[in-house]
Amino acid sequence: MRKRIVQVAVIIVGLLIMAYPFTLGASETLTCRGEPMAPGSVCLKADGSEAESYADRISKAAVARPIVIGAGALLAAFGTYLLISDLRRKRADA
């Protein structure tokens, strides 16, 4: 029984990861160390070594969305595979 709870938890975590870019991660508001950024603004690293523009941050966020969705889908699929194989094994034993 404990195995199934863990397997269902893995599925739920995968689904939550998949939902993140559409819910909390859908915000287009960017901040630089707590300060809101606007088009044309630049964020310097704390040590001043590099700067990242607003456009750079927006493009990185757009690239990251499908990666996060894919990672969540893989995790949910893995949990589903574990659950189904465990259920089939229990039926074969019975």
N, CA, C and O of each residue as an XYZ file, in Angstrom:
376
protein
N       0.814     -1.194      0.000
C       0.000      0.000      0.000
C       0.859      1.260      0.000
O       0.534      2.250     -0.656
N       1.949      1.207      0.740
C       2.845      2.360      0.829
C       3.466      2.684     -0.530
O       3.660      3.849     -0.877
N       3.775      1.626     -1.296
C       4.335      1.806     -2.640
C       3.379      2.599     -3.518
O       3.786      3.519     -4.228
N       2.121      2.239     -3.462
C       1.121      2.902     -4.311
C       0.968      4.368     -3.940
O       0.774      5.212     -4.816
N       1.052      4.680     -2.655
C       0.966      6.074     -2.227
C       2.127      6.872     -2.805
O       1.944      7.994     -3.276
N       3.314      6.293     -2.769
C       4.488      6.970     -3.330
C       4.343      7.119     -4.839
O       4.678      8.168     -5.389
N       3.851      6.093     -5.511
C       3.679      6.155     -6.963
C       2.655      7.221     -7.350
O       2.875      7.969     -8.302
N       1.558      7.296     -6.633
C       0.554      8.320     -6.906
C       1.121      9.700     -6.599
O       0.826     10.663     -7.307
N       1.930      9.804     -5.550
C       2.567     11.085     -5.222
C       3.505     11.529     -6.340
O       3.559     12.717     -6.659
N       4.240     10.601     -6.937
C       5.130     10.932     -8.051
C       4.314     11.446     -9.238
O       4.708     12.408     -9.896
N       3.194     10.812     -9.503
C       2.317     11.256    -10.596
C       1.804     12.668    -10.320
O       1.815     13.517    -11.212
N       1.357     12.922     -9.093
C       0.821     14.234     -8.742
C       1.893     15.310     -8.834
O       1.626     16.405     -9.329
N       3.096     15.017     -8.367
C       4.193     15.990     -8.459
C       4.497     16.295     -9.926
O       4.716     17.452    -10.282
N       4.513     15.276    -10.770
C       4.736     15.496    -12.203
C       3.667     16.382    -12.817
O       3.974     17.259    -13.624
N       2.411     16.159    -12.439
C       1.317     16.986    -12.955
C       1.416     18.418    -12.448
O       1.127     19.358    -13.189
N       1.821     18.595    -11.194
C       2.003     19.943    -10.656
C       3.137     20.681    -11.365
O       3.034     21.876    -11.643
N       4.210     19.965    -11.651
C       5.319     20.575    -12.395
C       4.843     20.993    -13.783
O       5.201     22.065    -14.271
N       4.037     20.145    -14.414
C       3.507     20.482    -15.740
C       2.590     21.709    -15.677
O       2.555     22.500    -16.620
N       1.861     21.871    -14.592
C       0.910     22.983    -14.465
C       1.594     24.302    -14.124
O       1.038     25.368    -14.388
N       2.785     24.250    -13.544
C       3.460     25.470    -13.089
C       3.588     26.551    -14.164
O       3.256     27.703    -13.883
N       4.051     26.245    -15.380
C       4.197     27.313    -16.373
C       2.878     27.979    -16.767
O       2.878     29.089    -17.298
N       1.762     27.310    -16.510
C       0.460     27.866    -16.873
C      -0.197     28.602    -15.708
O      -1.185     29.309    -15.902
N       0.342     28.443    -14.503
C      -0.269     29.061    -13.322
C       0.682     30.096    -12.731
O       0.699     31.243    -13.177
N       1.458     29.715    -11.753
C       2.372     30.647    -11.092
C       3.478     31.136    -12.017
O       3.898     32.289    -11.918
N       3.947     30.293    -12.899
C       5.027     30.660    -13.802
C       4.566     31.437    -15.024
O       5.390     31.824    -15.853
N       3.271     31.672    -15.151
C       2.740     32.371    -16.323
C       2.910     33.883    -16.227
O       2.694     34.590    -17.211
N       3.286     34.379    -15.079
C       3.437     35.815    -14.894
C       4.592     36.344    -15.739
O       5.682     35.772    -15.740
N       4.353     37.413    -16.439
C       5.389     38.037    -17.268
C       6.168     39.096    -16.486
O       7.039     39.764    -17.044
N       5.857     39.250    -15.200
C       6.547     40.228    -14.372
C       7.920     39.689    -13.998
O       8.033     38.634    -13.373
N       8.943     40.405    -14.376
C      10.307     40.012    -14.044
C      10.850     40.951    -12.976
O      10.515     42.135    -12.934
N      11.695     40.396    -12.115
C      12.327     41.224    -11.093
C      13.826     41.001    -11.115
O      14.319     39.955    -11.536
N      14.529     42.007    -10.654
C      15.984     41.935    -10.492
C      16.265     42.239     -9.036
O      16.197     43.393     -8.614
N      16.582     41.208     -8.265
C      16.806     41.337     -6.829
C      15.679     42.107     -6.138
O      15.918     43.006     -5.331
N      14.433     41.724     -6.484
C      13.269     42.301     -5.847
C      12.705     43.550     -6.522
O      11.594     43.968     -6.197
N      13.435     44.147     -7.444
C      12.960     45.334     -8.148
C      12.338     44.925     -9.472
O      12.941     44.153    -10.217
N      11.138     45.428     -9.786
C      10.500     45.063    -11.056
C      11.302     45.571    -12.257
O      11.859     46.669    -12.243
N      11.337     44.744    -13.278
C      12.026     45.122    -14.518
C      10.986     45.513    -15.567
O       9.855     45.028    -15.552
N      11.386     46.382    -16.462
C      10.533     46.820    -17.563
C      11.334     46.696    -18.851
O      12.559     46.588    -18.805
N      10.657     46.710    -20.006
C      11.414     46.649    -21.263
C      12.492     47.737    -21.308
O      12.241     48.910    -21.029
N      13.690     47.303    -21.667
C      14.828     48.215    -21.743
C      15.689     48.230    -20.500
O      16.793     48.773    -20.534
N      15.221     47.649    -19.394
C      16.029     47.652    -18.171
C      17.038     46.513    -18.194
O      16.890     45.537    -18.930
N      18.064     46.666    -17.368
C      19.168     45.707    -17.307
C      19.372     45.310    -15.850
O      19.259     46.137    -14.945
N      19.668     44.054    -15.643
C      19.933     43.534    -14.301
C      21.406     43.142    -14.215
O      21.877     42.276    -14.953
N      22.115     43.786    -13.312
C      23.521     43.458    -13.094
C      23.629     42.359    -12.044
O      22.848     42.314    -11.093
N      24.602     41.476    -12.226
C      24.858     40.470    -11.197
C      25.349     41.189     -9.948
O      25.821     42.323    -10.017
N      25.233     40.523     -8.816
C      25.604     41.141     -7.539
C      27.061     41.598     -7.525
O      27.388     42.608     -6.901
N      27.936     40.863     -8.205
C      29.347     41.260     -8.226
C      29.666     42.207     -9.376
O      30.808     42.644     -9.522
N      28.667     42.525    -10.191
C      28.851     43.472    -11.291
C      29.557     42.890    -12.501
O      29.933     43.635    -13.407
N      29.748     41.579    -12.541
C      30.513     40.955    -13.620
C      29.742     40.881    -14.936
O      30.343     40.997    -16.004
N      28.444     40.693    -14.881
C      27.629     40.544    -16.094
C      26.326     41.286    -15.928
O      25.907     41.625    -14.821
N      25.693     41.529    -17.070
C      24.371     42.147    -17.057
C      23.441     41.310    -17.929
O      23.867     40.688    -18.902
N      22.176     41.310    -17.564
C      21.176     40.573    -18.322
C      20.021     41.529    -18.605
O      19.476     42.148    -17.691
N      19.660     41.639    -19.859
C      18.593     42.567    -20.222
C      17.219     41.939    -19.990
O      17.089     40.731    -19.792
N      16.217     42.786    -20.021
C      14.830     42.355    -19.880
C      14.484     41.350    -20.976
O      13.866     40.318    -20.717
N      14.895     41.670    -22.206
C      14.602     40.788    -23.343
C      15.272     39.426    -23.180
O      14.689     38.399    -23.528
N      16.501     39.418    -22.649
C      17.197     38.144    -22.404
C      16.420     37.286    -21.413
O      16.252     36.082    -21.607
N      15.957     37.918    -20.366
C      15.222     37.170    -19.335
C      13.899     36.639    -19.864
O      13.518     35.511    -19.552
N      13.200     37.430    -20.655
C      11.930     36.984    -21.243
C      12.169     35.799    -22.164
O      11.418     34.824    -22.130
N      13.217     35.876    -22.993
C      13.487     34.780    -23.930
C      13.899     33.508    -23.189
O      13.520     32.408    -23.592
N      14.664     33.648    -22.121
C      15.049     32.465    -21.337
C      13.831     31.824    -20.684
O      13.741     30.599    -20.606
N      12.901     32.638    -20.221
C      11.685     32.101    -19.612
C      10.849     31.364    -20.654
O      10.263     30.323    -20.359
N      10.794     31.905    -21.874
C      10.022     31.257    -22.939
C      10.642     29.922    -23.334
O       9.924     28.972    -23.643
N      11.956     29.845    -23.326
C      12.648     28.600    -23.666
C      12.470     27.568    -22.551
O      12.389     26.370    -22.820
N      12.410     28.025    -21.317
C      12.336     27.112    -20.179
C      10.961     26.457    -20.051
O      10.865     25.339    -19.544
N       9.903     27.121    -20.496
C       8.546     26.575    -20.321
C       8.389     25.168    -20.887
O       7.958     24.275    -20.158
N       8.725     24.930    -22.175
C       8.547     23.566    -22.683
C       9.436     22.541    -21.977
O       9.068     21.371    -21.875
N      10.584     22.965    -21.495
C      11.472     22.047    -20.782
C      10.837     21.630    -19.461
O      10.875     20.455    -19.094
N      10.253     22.588    -18.748
C       9.590     22.288    -17.475
C       8.378     21.387    -17.710
O       8.155     20.435    -16.962
N       7.609     21.683    -18.735
C       6.438     20.851    -19.051
C       6.878     19.433    -19.404
O       6.265     18.464    -18.956
N       7.927     19.307    -20.195
C       8.438     17.987    -20.570
C       8.952     17.206    -19.375
O       8.716     16.002    -19.268
N       9.657     17.887    -18.469
C      10.164     17.207    -17.273
C       9.015     16.713    -16.403
O       9.068     15.607    -15.864
N       7.978     17.533    -16.267
C       6.805     17.111    -15.499
C       6.096     15.941    -16.148
O       5.648     15.022    -15.463
N       5.991     15.972    -17.475
C       5.347     14.878    -18.200
C       6.130     13.577    -18.035
O       5.542     12.512    -17.844
N       7.451     13.669    -18.108
C       8.275     12.467    -17.918
C       8.117     11.896    -16.506
O       8.029     10.682    -16.324
N       8.081     12.781    -15.520
C       7.917     12.318    -14.143
C       6.548     11.673    -13.942
O       6.444     10.625    -13.305
N       5.500     12.294    -14.480
C       4.149     11.720    -14.366
C       4.059     10.386    -15.108
O       3.436      9.445    -14.617
N       4.671     10.302    -16.276
C       4.666      9.051    -17.039
C       5.422      7.952    -16.292
O       4.995      6.797    -16.280
N       6.532      8.311    -15.679
C       7.302      7.340    -14.905
C       6.482      6.816    -13.721
O       6.453      5.612    -13.465
N       5.823      7.721    -13.007
C       4.968      7.303    -11.893
C       3.832      6.419    -12.356
O       3.483      5.448    -11.685
N       3.248      6.751    -13.509
C       2.166      5.947    -14.072
C       2.668      4.560    -14.441
O       2.003      3.560    -14.170
N       3.842      4.501    -15.059
C       4.452      3.214    -15.418
C       4.665      2.361    -14.167
O       4.337      1.174    -14.160
N       5.212      2.962    -13.114
C       5.448      2.206    -11.877
C       4.140      1.695    -11.284
O       4.063      0.549    -10.841
N       3.122      2.535    -11.274
C       1.832      2.151    -10.707
C       1.181      1.025    -11.510
O       0.692      0.053    -10.935
N       1.176      1.156    -12.829
C       0.555      0.135    -13.682
C       1.304     -1.189    -13.578
O       0.683     -2.248    -13.489
N       2.632     -1.137    -13.590
C       3.392     -2.388    -13.490
C       3.182     -3.042    -12.131
O       3.146     -4.269    -12.038
N       3.045     -2.254    -11.087
C       2.783     -2.813     -9.761
C       1.395     -3.439     -9.706
O       1.228     -4.518     -9.138
N       0.398     -2.778    -10.289
C      -0.961     -3.330    -10.311
C      -1.023     -4.620    -11.120
O      -1.709     -5.564    -10.727
N      -0.316     -4.672    -12.239
C      -0.292     -5.895    -13.055
C       0.395     -7.035    -12.322
O      -0.032     -8.186    -12.411
N       1.451     -6.717    -11.604
C       2.182     -7.736    -10.851
C       1.280     -8.316     -9.767
O       1.290     -9.525     -9.536
N       0.504     -7.469     -9.104
C      -0.411     -7.937     -8.043
C      -1.479     -8.856     -8.626
O      -1.837     -9.856     -8.004
N      -2.001     -8.523     -9.838
C      -3.011     -9.373    -10.463
C      -2.439    -10.720    -10.881
O      -3.102    -11.751    -10.764
N      -1.208    -10.704    -11.368
C      -0.573    -11.954    -11.794
C      -0.322    -12.865    -10.609
O      -0.404    -14.087    -10.735
N      -0.015    -12.283     -9.458
C       0.241    -13.073     -8.250
C      -1.053    -13.664     -7.681
O      -1.024    -14.701     -7.019
N      -2.181    -13.008     -7.937
C      -3.458    -13.456     -7.342
C      -4.089    -14.606     -8.083
O      -5.157    -15.078     -7.694
